[in-house]
């Protein structure tokens, strides 16, 4: 092996040794943007059922148990049990509107492969979207597994909502102590 080839090989080996270190260093990423103050300050929410696809059947197979209002009913129950917000019966009484919808993707197979749960947080005064979450529901052959996948996706949506307002909750708890 010639000296130039040997030197090039050594440089390559040394530079590859530093590759994991260089890859671990991320470029300067901006700090997280602020959460709109309306979300952090809200105490009352109205939960809107924006509807979506039918849960009844696709090509004579039940998609999920619970009918077409399952996303609304499940999200409503989760928000009530969380207790962070007072759920009010009219949007006029709310600081935020939480609009939940469901979309079903049909890939042409005998059952849906993928669906999505979407929550949009709207300022009822301006009707501006402040934030949104979309969580995908994995398809499954068995109805029970599709139900479990739906529950898992709904739990993820609720957890994302909780994390969004977590700084406000921590501040509120700190003020109480």
Backbone as JSON, one array per atom type, in Angstrom:
{
  "sequence": "XXXXXXXXXXXXXXXXXXXXXXXXXXXXXXXXXXXXXXXXXXXXXXXXXXXXXXXXXXXXXXXXXXXXXXXXXXXXXXXXXXXXXXXXXXXXXXXXXXXXXXXXXXXXXXXXXXXXXXXXXXXXXXXXXXXXXXXXXXXXXXXXXXXXXXXXXXXXXXXXXXXXXXXXXXXXXXXXX",
  "N": [[0.86, -1.17, 0.0], [0.59, 2.17, -0.83], [2.08, 5.14, 0.57], [0.42, 7.46, 0.49], [-2.11, 6.31, 0.16], [-2.28, 4.83, 2.5], [-2.22, 6.9, 4.41], [-4.6, 8.21, 3.73], [-6.42, 6.19, 4.37], [-6.01, 6.0, 7.15], [-6.88, 8.55, 7.96], [-9.55, 8.35, 7.23], [-10.44, 6.27, 8.96], [-10.02, 7.46, 11.49], [-11.72, 9.7, 11.26], [-14.19, 8.42, 11.02], [-14.36, 7.39, 13.56], [-15.02, 9.63, 15.0], [-17.53, 10.16, 14.09], [-19.94, 9.18, 15.5], [-19.91, 10.94, 17.69], [-20.15, 13.42, 16.47], [-22.62, 13.08, 15.25], [-24.27, 12.89, 17.47], [-24.34, 15.42, 18.43], [-26.63, 17.89, 18.14], [-27.85, 20.23, 15.74], [-28.15, 23.75, 16.38], [-31.14, 24.08, 17.82], [-34.19, 25.83, 17.85], [-35.69, 27.25, 20.81], [-38.65, 25.88, 22.38], [-41.69, 27.13, 21.06], [-44.02, 29.43, 22.54], [-46.95, 28.28, 24.31], [-50.21, 29.2, 23.4], [-51.59, 31.79, 25.4], [-54.31, 31.66, 26.05], [-54.9, 28.97, 26.22], [-53.45, 28.17, 28.42], [-54.59, 29.72, 30.44], [-57.24, 29.02, 30.52], [-60.25, 27.91, 32.07], [-62.7, 26.82, 31.72], [-64.21, 24.61, 29.42], [-65.77, 23.81, 26.34], [-66.85, 20.91, 24.79], [-66.82, 19.89, 21.58], [-68.5, 17.9, 19.24], [-67.24, 17.12, 16.38], [-67.73, 15.14, 14.68], [-67.42, 12.63, 12.13], [-66.29, 9.76, 10.39], [-68.44, 6.92, 9.97], [-68.8, 4.41, 12.45], [-69.97, 2.07, 12.13], [-69.79, -0.08, 10.03], [-67.46, -1.43, 7.64], [-67.51, -2.77, 4.59], [-69.22, -4.78, 5.59], [-68.04, -5.39, 8.07], [-67.67, -4.78, 11.48], [-66.22, -1.84, 12.59], [-65.31, -0.55, 14.97], [-66.31, -0.88, 18.39], [-68.95, 0.96, 19.98], [-70.12, 2.85, 18.36], [-70.77, 5.78, 16.19], [-70.35, 7.99, 17.82], [-68.39, 7.41, 19.6], [-65.65, 8.54, 19.75], [-66.18, 11.17, 20.67], [-67.67, 10.68, 23.06], [-65.8, 9.22, 24.59], [-63.61, 10.99, 24.75], [-64.84, 13.17, 26.02], [-65.53, 12.01, 28.52], [-62.92, 11.5, 29.45], [-61.86, 14.1, 29.7], [-63.57, 15.17, 31.64], [-62.99, 13.48, 33.84], [-60.32, 14.08, 34.24], [-60.31, 16.66, 35.35], [-59.04, 19.12, 35.15], [-60.2, 21.14, 33.64], [-63.37, 22.77, 33.76], [-66.1, 21.32, 32.33], [-68.37, 22.73, 30.22], [-71.85, 23.25, 29.2], [-72.37, 24.86, 26.97], [-70.91, 26.63, 24.2], [-70.67, 29.37, 24.47], [-70.22, 29.81, 27.13], [-67.67, 29.01, 27.55], [-64.05, 29.06, 27.87], [-62.43, 27.88, 26.07], [-62.9, 25.91, 23.11], [-62.97, 22.53, 22.57], [-62.62, 20.63, 19.94], [-63.5, 17.59, 18.7], [-62.79, 15.08, 16.32], [-63.14, 12.37, 13.94], [-61.55, 10.36, 11.56], [-61.64, 7.89, 9.09], [-59.56, 5.73, 7.39], [-59.76, 4.04, 4.42], [-58.34, 1.41, 2.89], [-59.08, -0.2, 0.89], [-59.02, -2.79, 1.6], [-60.63, -5.44, 3.49], [-61.07, -4.32, 5.92], [-60.58, -1.32, 7.84], [-57.35, 0.08, 7.72], [-56.13, 2.15, 8.94], [-56.95, 4.88, 11.02], [-57.79, 8.17, 12.22], [-57.7, 10.24, 15.1], [-58.65, 13.45, 15.9], [-58.09, 16.44, 17.63], [-59.0, 19.72, 17.93], [-58.17, 22.8, 19.23], [-59.95, 25.6, 19.91], [-60.34, 29.11, 20.06], [-63.15, 30.46, 21.39], [-64.02, 33.08, 21.19], [-62.65, 34.38, 19.08], [-62.64, 32.45, 17.16], [-60.38, 31.27, 16.21], [-58.04, 28.75, 15.49], [-56.11, 27.45, 18.01], [-54.44, 25.37, 18.68], [-53.69, 21.96, 17.79], [-54.18, 18.4, 17.8], [-53.33, 15.34, 16.34], [-53.84, 11.98, 16.23], [-52.94, 8.8, 15.2], [-54.73, 5.79, 14.57], [-53.99, 2.48, 14.79], [-54.61, -0.13, 12.49], [-56.19, -3.38, 12.71], [-56.71, -6.91, 12.52], [-58.54, -8.25, 14.2], [-61.51, -7.36, 15.92], [-61.48, -6.76, 18.68], [-58.79, -6.04, 19.04], [-58.69, -3.78, 17.4], [-60.34, -2.12, 18.89], [-58.75, -1.87, 21.22], [-56.53, -0.56, 20.08], [-57.74, 1.81, 19.33], [-58.44, 2.84, 21.87], [-55.85, 3.19, 22.91], [-54.83, 5.18, 21.19], [-56.61, 7.26, 21.82], [-55.98, 7.66, 24.52], [-53.38, 8.62, 24.18], [-53.9, 11.07, 22.9], [-55.23, 12.43, 25.0], [-53.16, 12.46, 26.9], [-51.31, 14.07, 25.54], [-52.7, 16.45, 25.57], [-52.7, 16.96, 28.31], [-49.93, 17.28, 28.75], [-49.51, 19.56, 27.28], [-50.66, 21.59, 28.82], [-49.28, 21.28, 31.13], [-47.16, 22.98, 32.22], [-48.71, 25.1, 33.21], [-50.26, 23.81, 35.11], [-48.29, 22.99, 36.92], [-47.37, 25.47, 37.8], [-49.67, 26.47, 39.01], [-50.03, 24.6, 41.09], [-47.7, 25.12, 42.52], [-48.19, 27.7, 43.41], [-50.2, 27.26, 45.23], [-49.0, 26.02, 47.36]],
  "CA": [[0.0, 0.0, 0.0], [1.38, 3.39, -0.92], [1.99, 6.03, 1.72], [-0.77, 8.32, 0.35], [-3.29, 5.49, 0.41], [-2.24, 4.52, 3.92], [-2.6, 8.13, 5.1], [-6.04, 8.42, 3.48], [-7.13, 5.18, 5.14], [-5.92, 6.4, 8.56], [-7.76, 9.71, 8.15], [-10.92, 7.86, 7.16], [-10.73, 5.53, 10.18], [-10.1, 8.43, 12.59], [-12.92, 10.52, 11.11], [-15.33, 7.58, 11.35], [-14.4, 7.28, 15.01], [-15.68, 10.83, 15.54], [-18.87, 10.28, 13.52], [-21.01, 9.13, 16.5], [-19.88, 12.16, 18.5], [-20.7, 14.5, 15.65], [-24.04, 12.82, 15.04], [-24.98, 13.12, 18.72], [-24.5, 16.85, 18.61], [-27.67, 18.38, 17.25], [-27.66, 21.64, 15.38], [-28.88, 24.65, 17.28], [-32.58, 24.06, 17.6], [-34.81, 26.94, 18.57], [-36.45, 26.83, 21.99], [-40.06, 25.67, 22.05], [-42.54, 28.32, 20.98], [-44.96, 29.45, 23.68], [-48.33, 27.82, 24.18], [-51.07, 30.38, 23.48], [-52.01, 32.03, 26.79], [-55.7, 31.26, 26.25], [-54.92, 27.56, 26.62], [-52.91, 28.07, 29.78], [-55.45, 30.41, 31.4], [-58.62, 28.52, 30.44], [-60.79, 27.13, 33.17], [-63.93, 26.18, 31.24], [-64.15, 24.18, 28.03], [-66.91, 23.17, 25.68], [-66.35, 19.85, 23.93], [-67.63, 19.85, 20.37], [-68.42, 16.67, 18.46], [-67.14, 17.48, 14.97], [-68.15, 13.97, 13.92], [-66.46, 11.93, 11.29], [-66.72, 8.56, 9.69], [-69.28, 5.99, 10.71], [-68.12, 3.28, 13.07], [-70.82, 0.89, 12.01], [-69.12, -1.19, 9.33], [-66.83, -1.27, 6.34], [-67.68, -4.04, 3.9], [-69.91, -5.69, 6.52], [-67.28, -5.68, 9.29], [-67.72, -3.72, 12.48], [-64.92, -1.18, 12.67], [-65.05, -0.39, 16.41], [-67.5, -0.82, 19.24], [-69.25, 2.28, 20.53], [-70.86, 3.69, 17.42], [-70.1, 6.94, 15.63], [-70.05, 9.01, 18.84], [-67.37, 6.9, 20.53], [-64.56, 9.48, 20.03], [-66.72, 12.26, 21.49], [-68.01, 10.18, 24.4], [-64.58, 8.82, 25.3], [-62.83, 12.2, 25.03], [-65.62, 13.92, 27.01], [-65.33, 11.34, 29.81], [-61.52, 11.69, 29.87], [-61.69, 15.5, 30.12], [-64.29, 15.32, 32.91], [-62.28, 12.79, 34.92], [-59.05, 14.77, 34.47], [-60.61, 17.7, 36.33], [-58.29, 20.38, 34.91], [-61.15, 22.11, 33.13], [-64.8, 22.56, 33.96], [-66.74, 21.11, 31.04], [-69.63, 23.48, 30.23], [-72.77, 22.76, 28.17], [-72.53, 25.77, 25.83], [-69.65, 27.27, 23.83], [-70.67, 30.76, 24.94], [-69.76, 29.81, 28.53], [-66.34, 28.38, 27.6], [-62.82, 29.78, 27.53], [-61.9, 27.15, 24.91], [-63.69, 24.84, 22.52], [-62.18, 21.37, 22.18], [-63.39, 20.01, 18.87], [-62.96, 16.27, 18.41], [-63.31, 14.45, 15.11], [-62.6, 11.06, 13.62], [-61.49, 10.03, 10.13], [-61.33, 6.49, 8.84], [-58.87, 5.52, 6.12], [-60.1, 2.75, 3.83], [-57.3, 1.09, 1.91], [-59.61, -1.14, -0.08], [-59.06, -4.12, 2.2], [-61.93, -5.7, 4.11], [-61.19, -3.55, 7.15], [-59.72, -0.12, 7.78], [-56.0, -0.14, 8.2], [-55.7, 3.28, 9.74], [-57.88, 5.98, 11.24], [-57.14, 9.21, 13.02], [-58.46, 11.06, 16.04], [-58.13, 14.82, 15.83], [-58.64, 17.42, 18.55], [-58.64, 21.09, 17.58], [-58.47, 23.73, 20.32], [-60.4, 26.83, 19.27], [-60.73, 30.25, 20.89], [-64.54, 30.71, 20.99], [-64.25, 34.5, 20.92], [-62.11, 34.75, 17.76], [-62.79, 31.28, 16.3], [-59.06, 30.94, 15.7], [-57.45, 27.52, 16.0], [-54.94, 27.73, 18.84], [-53.59, 24.18, 18.75], [-54.4, 20.74, 17.39], [-53.52, 17.11, 17.96], [-53.82, 14.25, 15.5], [-53.24, 10.71, 16.63], [-53.37, 7.75, 14.29], [-55.18, 4.53, 15.16], [-53.5, 1.36, 14.0], [-55.59, -1.13, 12.09], [-55.96, -4.74, 13.21], [-57.67, -7.86, 11.97], [-59.57, -8.59, 15.17], [-62.27, -6.23, 16.44], [-60.97, -6.44, 20.02], [-57.52, -5.33, 18.89], [-58.98, -2.45, 16.89], [-60.82, -1.36, 20.05], [-57.58, -1.56, 22.04], [-55.74, 0.45, 19.37], [-58.48, 3.07, 19.44], [-58.24, 3.32, 23.25], [-54.46, 3.64, 23.04], [-54.72, 6.47, 20.49], [-57.35, 8.26, 22.6], [-55.15, 7.94, 25.69], [-52.27, 9.46, 23.73], [-54.45, 12.42, 22.69], [-55.47, 13.01, 26.32], [-51.85, 12.74, 27.5], [-50.74, 15.24, 24.86], [-53.44, 17.61, 26.1], [-52.18, 17.18, 29.66], [-48.57, 17.81, 28.64], [-49.6, 20.92, 26.75], [-50.98, 22.53, 29.91], [-48.51, 20.89, 32.33], [-46.51, 24.11, 32.9], [-49.71, 25.87, 33.95], [-50.64, 23.01, 36.27], [-47.17, 23.05, 37.87], [-47.36, 26.81, 38.38], [-50.83, 26.58, 39.89], [-49.74, 23.83, 42.29], [-46.65, 25.83, 43.26], [-48.79, 28.88, 44.05], [-51.06, 26.79, 46.33], [-48.17, 25.55, 48.49]],
  "C": [[0.9, 1.23, 0.0], [1.12, 4.26, 0.29], [0.74, 6.92, 1.66], [-2.05, 7.56, 0.62], [-3.4, 5.15, 1.9], [-2.69, 5.72, 4.74], [-4.09, 8.4, 4.94], [-6.88, 7.44, 4.29], [-7.14, 5.54, 6.63], [-6.85, 7.58, 8.85], [-9.21, 9.27, 8.14], [-11.31, 7.14, 8.45], [-10.9, 6.49, 11.36], [-11.38, 9.25, 12.47], [-14.18, 9.71, 11.38], [-15.47, 7.38, 12.85], [-15.1, 8.47, 15.65], [-17.12, 10.96, 15.05], [-19.98, 10.17, 14.57], [-21.06, 10.39, 17.37], [-20.49, 13.31, 17.74], [-22.19, 14.32, 15.44], [-24.85, 13.11, 16.29], [-25.21, 14.6, 18.98], [-25.54, 17.34, 17.63], [-27.39, 19.83, 16.89], [-28.46, 22.51, 16.36], [-30.36, 24.63, 16.93], [-33.19, 25.19, 18.41], [-35.53, 26.42, 19.81], [-37.91, 26.65, 21.6], [-40.82, 27.0, 22.03], [-43.54, 28.29, 22.12], [-46.32, 28.86, 23.31], [-49.21, 29.07, 24.27], [-51.62, 30.58, 24.9], [-53.46, 31.65, 27.07], [-55.8, 29.82, 26.73], [-54.48, 27.42, 28.07], [-53.86, 28.66, 30.81], [-56.86, 29.82, 31.47], [-59.0, 27.71, 31.67], [-62.03, 26.35, 32.76], [-63.77, 25.83, 29.77], [-65.51, 23.63, 27.6], [-66.32, 22.13, 24.75], [-67.33, 19.68, 22.78], [-67.41, 18.53, 19.65], [-68.43, 17.05, 16.99], [-67.42, 16.28, 14.07], [-67.04, 13.32, 13.14], [-67.1, 10.73, 10.65], [-67.59, 7.69, 10.59], [-68.43, 4.86, 11.28], [-68.87, 1.98, 12.81], [-70.11, -0.25, 11.29], [-68.47, -0.7, 8.05], [-66.86, -2.65, 5.71], [-68.16, -5.11, 4.89], [-69.07, -6.13, 7.71], [-67.39, -4.5, 10.23], [-66.32, -3.15, 12.63], [-64.47, -1.09, 14.13], [-66.37, -0.52, 17.14], [-67.74, 0.63, 19.64], [-69.95, 3.23, 19.59], [-70.12, 4.95, 17.01], [-69.75, 8.03, 16.64], [-68.99, 8.56, 19.84], [-66.24, 7.9, 20.77], [-65.02, 10.61, 20.95], [-66.96, 11.79, 22.92], [-66.77, 9.86, 25.22], [-63.74, 10.03, 25.67], [-63.52, 13.04, 26.1], [-65.4, 13.33, 28.4], [-63.91, 11.56, 30.33], [-61.3, 13.12, 30.38], [-62.39, 15.75, 31.45], [-63.5, 14.68, 34.05], [-60.93, 13.43, 35.21], [-59.25, 15.88, 35.48], [-59.86, 19.01, 36.14], [-59.22, 21.49, 34.47], [-62.56, 21.75, 33.6], [-65.4, 22.42, 32.57], [-68.13, 21.75, 31.1], [-70.51, 23.05, 29.06], [-72.92, 23.65, 26.94], [-71.21, 26.45, 25.49], [-69.55, 28.72, 24.31], [-70.14, 30.88, 26.36], [-68.31, 29.35, 28.67], [-65.22, 29.36, 27.29], [-62.18, 29.17, 26.29], [-62.96, 26.2, 24.4], [-62.72, 23.75, 22.11], [-63.02, 20.58, 21.19], [-62.76, 18.67, 18.51], [-63.62, 15.7, 17.16], [-62.57, 13.14, 14.85], [-62.61, 10.88, 12.11], [-61.02, 8.59, 9.99], [-60.7, 6.38, 7.47], [-59.25, 4.14, 5.61], [-59.11, 2.47, 2.72], [-57.8, 0.12, 0.86], [-59.6, -2.57, 0.44], [-60.42, -4.3, 2.87], [-62.11, -4.97, 5.44], [-60.28, -2.34, 7.06], [-58.35, -0.42, 8.37], [-55.6, 0.98, 9.15], [-56.82, 4.3, 9.86], [-57.14, 7.04, 12.03], [-58.15, 9.93, 13.89], [-57.83, 12.44, 16.01], [-58.86, 15.68, 16.84], [-58.1, 18.79, 18.14], [-59.08, 21.98, 18.73], [-58.75, 25.09, 19.69], [-60.72, 27.88, 20.33], [-62.16, 30.62, 20.49], [-64.82, 32.19, 20.67], [-63.81, 34.88, 19.51], [-62.33, 33.67, 16.71], [-61.49, 30.89, 15.6], [-58.6, 29.62, 16.32], [-56.17, 27.87, 16.75], [-53.94, 26.58, 18.82], [-54.38, 23.01, 18.19], [-53.52, 19.52, 17.63], [-54.14, 16.14, 16.97], [-53.08, 13.0, 15.93], [-53.83, 9.61, 15.74], [-53.71, 6.48, 15.06], [-54.73, 3.41, 14.23], [-54.65, 0.41, 13.68], [-55.24, -2.48, 12.69], [-57.02, -5.65, 12.61], [-58.83, -8.12, 12.91], [-60.2, -7.32, 15.76], [-61.76, -5.8, 17.82], [-59.66, -5.67, 19.97], [-57.72, -3.94, 18.32], [-59.5, -1.56, 18.01], [-59.67, -0.95, 20.96], [-56.73, -0.47, 21.39], [-56.42, 1.81, 19.42], [-58.28, 3.67, 20.84], [-56.84, 3.87, 23.45], [-54.28, 5.01, 22.37], [-55.45, 7.57, 21.27], [-56.57, 8.64, 23.85], [-53.97, 8.84, 25.33], [-52.73, 10.89, 23.5], [-54.65, 13.13, 24.04], [-54.15, 13.35, 26.99], [-51.17, 13.94, 26.85], [-51.41, 16.52, 25.33], [-52.91, 17.96, 27.49], [-50.78, 17.78, 29.63], [-48.56, 19.24, 28.14], [-49.82, 21.94, 27.86], [-50.21, 22.23, 31.18], [-47.8, 22.07, 32.98], [-47.49, 24.95, 33.72], [-50.12, 25.13, 35.21], [-49.55, 23.07, 37.33], [-47.12, 24.41, 38.55], [-48.5, 26.96, 39.38], [-50.59, 25.82, 41.18], [-48.69, 24.52, 43.15], [-47.19, 27.03, 44.0], [-49.62, 28.47, 45.26], [-50.24, 26.44, 47.57], [-47.7, 26.67, 49.35]]
}
